Amino acid sequence: MIRVVLPYHLRTMARVGEELVLEVAAPVTIGAVLDRLESDHPVLRGMIREHGTLRRRPFVRYFACREDLSHEPPETPLPGAVIEGAEPFLIVGAMAGG
């Protein structure tokens, strides 16, 4: 089971709590987790990744085990601690400005 933490606005849209638990078949990759998340919560389609290309949307970041995985390809395996459920996969809304 993979623990996923979403930012407040996405939790509100999906009508879920702060942390979701998803069952993801091996291999557990960034793309597999996002596929399952969007499958279970269709309202999130297009909010985290672009509709046609499935590329990460601007100002959305992915973190696992204190590492920024935002620029990694979708087929990147998640760390063992995330796969084991000890650590969550974080989807974060980034901020810009000065």
Rosetta blueprint (number, residue, H / E / L):
1 M L
2 I E
3 R E
4 V E
5 V E
6 L L
7 P L
8 Y H
9 H H
10 L H
11 R H
12 T H
13 M H
14 A H
15 R L
16 V L
17 G L
18 E L
19 E E
20 L E
21 V E
22 L E
23 E L
24 V L
25 A L
26 A L
27 P L
28 V L
29 T E
30 I H
31 G H
32 A H
33 V H
34 L H
35 D H
36 R H
37 L H
38 E H
39 S H
40 D H
41 H L
42 P H
43 V H
44 L H
45 R L
46 G L
47 M L
48 I L
49 R E
50 E L
51 H L
52 G L
53 T L
54 L L
55 R L
56 R E
57 R L
58 P L
59 F L
60 V E
61 R E
62 Y E
63 F E
64 A E
65 C L
66 R L
67 E E
68 D E
69 L L
70 S L
71 H L
72 E L
73 P L
74 P L
75 E L
76 T L
77 P E
78 L L
79 P L
80 G H
81 A H
82 V H
83 I H
84 E L
85 G L
86 A L
87 E L
88 P L
89 F E
90 L E
91 I E
92 V E
93 G E
94 A L
95 M L
96 A L
97 G L
98 G L
